[in-house]
Amino acid sequence: MKVILTADVDKIGNLGDIIEVKKGFARNFLLPRKYAVEVTDHNVTLMENKKKKHQKQLELEKLFGSVTISELEKELKALGISVEKKKLHLDEPIKRLGNYTLKIKLFQDVEAEIKIAVLQDGDASSE
C-alpha cells in the first residue's frame, strides 16, 4: 500500500515521502496515529504545500549553536565600534535566524540599540 508521510518517522521516512508499506502496518500504525495518509491527488497536493512550509520552518529553526556576546563584540569592532563586552545586552539568546536588538549600556540611564540580522550562513551584521 502506498502512503504519504505527514510527519518524520524514524527509520521509515520524512514528511512528504511517498512510501510503500504493508497494509497492516499502514492500517494499524501509520494511519491511526496520523503519521500518514493514503495517496490521492488531493493528498499529494496538500503534502507538497505542507512540505514547503516545513522546509521554510526548518531554515528558520535553530542554528548549530548560539550567537554570543563575544561574537557580537568582534563584529562591532570590525565595523569600527569599540564597546566593552559587559556593556552589551540581549533580551534573549540568539539561537535562530532573524532580527534581534542588541542593547548597549552607555551610562547609568542611557542605552543605545543596534539591530542585528542573523543570516542563513551564520554571519551577524548590523543594520
C-alpha positions in Angstrom: 0.0 0.0 0.0 1.3 3.5 -0.9 1.1 6.2 1.7 2.3 9.8 2.1 4.0 10.5 5.4 2.6 13.5 7.2 5.5 13.6 9.8 9.1 12.5 10.1 9.0 8.8 11.2 12.3 7.2 12.5 13.7 4.5 10.2 10.7 4.9 7.8 10.9 8.3 6.1 10.4 12.1 6.3 7.4 14.3 5.9 6.1 14.3 2.4 7.7 11.0 1.3 5.6 8.6 -0.6 6.5 5.1 0.6 5.3 1.5 0.0 4.3 -0.3 3.2 2.3 -3.4 4.1 -1.4 -2.8 4.5 -1.4 -3.9 8.2 1.4 -1.5 9.1 -0.4 1.3 7.4 -3.8 0.4 8.8 -2.7 -0.4 12.4 0.2 2.1 12.9 0.6 4.9 10.4 -3.0 5.9 9.7 -4.4 5.8 13.2 -1.6 7.9 14.6 -1.9 10.3 11.6 1.7 9.7 10.5 0.5 9.0 7.0 -2.4 9.5 4.6 -3.4 7.5 1.5 -2.0 8.6 -1.8 -4.6 10.7 -3.7 -4.2 13.7 -6.0 -5.6 15.9 -3.3 -3.4 14.5 -0.5 -0.3 14.8 -2.7 -1.0 18.5 -3.3 -1.7 19.1 0.4 1.6 17.4 1.4 3.6 19.3 -1.2 2.4 22.5 0.4 3.0 21.2 3.9 6.5 20.1 3.0 7.3 23.6 1.6 6.1 25.2 4.9 8.1 22.6 6.9 11.3 23.3 4.9 10.9 27.1 5.5 10.4 26.5 9.2 13.5 24.3 9.4 15.5 27.0 7.7 14.4 29.4 10.4 14.6 27.0 13.3 17.9 26.6 15.2 21.5 27.5 14.5 24.2 24.9 15.3 24.9 27.0 18.4 24.1 30.4 19.6 25.4 33.8 18.7 27.3 35.0 21.8 28.0 38.5 23.1 31.7 37.9 22.3 30.9 37.3 18.7 28.8 40.4 18.5 31.7 42.4 20.2 34.1 41.1 17.5 31.6 42.1 14.7 31.2 45.6 16.2 35.0 46.0 16.4 35.2 45.0 12.7 32.8 47.8 12.0 34.9 50.3 14.0 32.7 50.3 17.1 34.7 49.6 20.3 32.5 48.6 23.2 33.2 46.6 26.3 31.6 43.2 26.3 30.0 43.8 29.7 28.1 46.7 28.4 26.3 44.6 25.7 22.9 43.1 26.5 20.5 40.8 24.6 16.9 40.4 25.7 17.0 36.7 24.6 19.7 34.3 23.5 20.2 34.3 19.7 19.5 30.7 18.6 17.5 31.2 15.5 17.8 33.1 12.2 16.1 36.5 12.2 16.4 40.1 13.5 17.4 41.0 17.1 18.1 44.1 19.1 21.4 44.5 20.9 21.4 47.0 23.7 24.5 48.9 24.7 24.6 50.5 28.2 26.5 53.7 27.7 25.9 55.4 31.1 23.8 54.7 34.1 20.4 55.5 32.5 21.5 55.8 28.9 21.2 52.9 26.4 21.7 52.6 22.7 20.2 49.9 20.5 21.6 48.2 17.4 19.6 46.0 15.1 21.3 42.6 14.4 20.3 40.4 11.5 21.4 36.7 11.8 21.6 35.3 8.3 21.4 31.8 7.0 25.2 31.4 6.6 25.6 32.3 10.3 27.1 35.9 9.8 25.7 38.6 12.1 25.7 42.1 10.7 24.3 45.3 12.0 21.8 47.4 10.0 
